[in-house]
Amino acid sequence: MRRIVIITIGFVIAAIVYSCRNDKTVDFAAANAAKEYYDLLVQGQYDAFVDGMNIPERIPDSYRQQLVDNARMFVGDQQQEHLGLREVRVVNCINDTVDVAAHAFLMLCYGDSTIEEVVVPMVKRDGRWLMK
């Protein structure tokens, strides 16, 4: 009986040590996809940026145009306020394996040396990461 208790305790300790290891690798696929979309925004490719959104395939043309116009206005506002968006960097990515979702942490670097960190919620649909 004593032997069974010792073996059980050994397994419990091994499970705790295994679960607390810090060598977990981070999957940056969602964050890299978010960066690509924001790079398109910096380049003025607003239609391509909107294509990276998790929206139904069929939406009214007027609604899609509103999304494109919103992206254009955002870039215009950033140009006036911060001398434009110059660079996008990936900071981190937290993945949720249950929901096939992630939170991409990006750093937006502006022309006036302002830096802003944003969180972009991402979802994987048909094998492709899209912005929520």
Secondary structure as the mmCIF struct_conf table of DSSP 4:
data_model
#
loop_
_struct_conf.conf_type_id
_struct_conf.id
_struct_conf.beg_label_comp_id
_struct_conf.beg_label_asym_id
_struct_conf.beg_label_seq_id
_struct_conf.end_label_comp_id
_struct_conf.end_label_asym_id
_struct_conf.end_label_seq_id
HELX_RH_AL_P HELX_RH_AL_P1 ARG A 2 SER A 19
TURN_TY1_P TURN_TY1_P1 CYS A 20 CYS A 20
BEND BEND1 ASN A 22 ASN A 22
HELX_LH_PP_P HELX_LH_PP_P1 LYS A 24 VAL A 26
HELX_RH_AL_P HELX_RH_AL_P2 ALA A 29 VAL A 42
TURN_TY1_P TURN_TY1_P2 GLN A 43 GLY A 44
HELX_RH_AL_P HELX_RH_AL_P3 TYR A 46 ASP A 51
TURN_TY1_P TURN_TY1_P3 GLY A 52 GLY A 52
STRN STRN1 MET A 53 MET A 53
BEND BEND2 GLU A 57 GLU A 57
HELX_RH_AL_P HELX_RH_AL_P4 ASP A 61 HIS A 82
BEND BEND3 LEU A 83 LEU A 83
STRN STRN2 LEU A 85 ASP A 96
TURN_TY1_P TURN_TY1_P4 THR A 97 VAL A 100
STRN STRN3 ALA A 101 TYR A 110
TURN_TY1_P TURN_TY1_P5 GLY A 111 ASP A 112
BEND BEND4 SER A 113 SER A 113
STRN STRN4 ILE A 115 ARG A 125
TURN_TY1_P TURN_TY1_P6 ASP A 126 GLY A 127
STRN STRN5 ARG A 128 MET A 131
#
